Amino acid sequence: MKATQIAKQDYQIKPNKMTATLTFELPDDQYAYNYTLNAARYKDALSDIMNMIRNEVKYGNHDEATHEVLDNLYVQFGEITGELLDV
């Protein structure tokens, strides 16, 4: 018999309340379940990396070539993550 695990998140948006429920069939969906539970941590890690690169571009004491590489990396990182980090 398979276990069913439910990840549930409630969002209070005035004046309507929205609820989302995801259902996972464990152990078959264990990877997806773990990924879903850790999504906020992954987002925070990406945001931290983006801010670290930004701070190096803005405040780092680098030669012109290194500054250009960091700046390009920051721009590419922003293009890859898109609006993901804005949520």
Secondary structure, 3 states (H helix, E strand, C coil): CCEEEEEEEEEECCCCEEEEEEEEEECCCHHHHHHHHCHHHHHHHHHHHHHHHHHHHHHCCCCHHHHHHHHHHHHHHHHHHCCHHHC
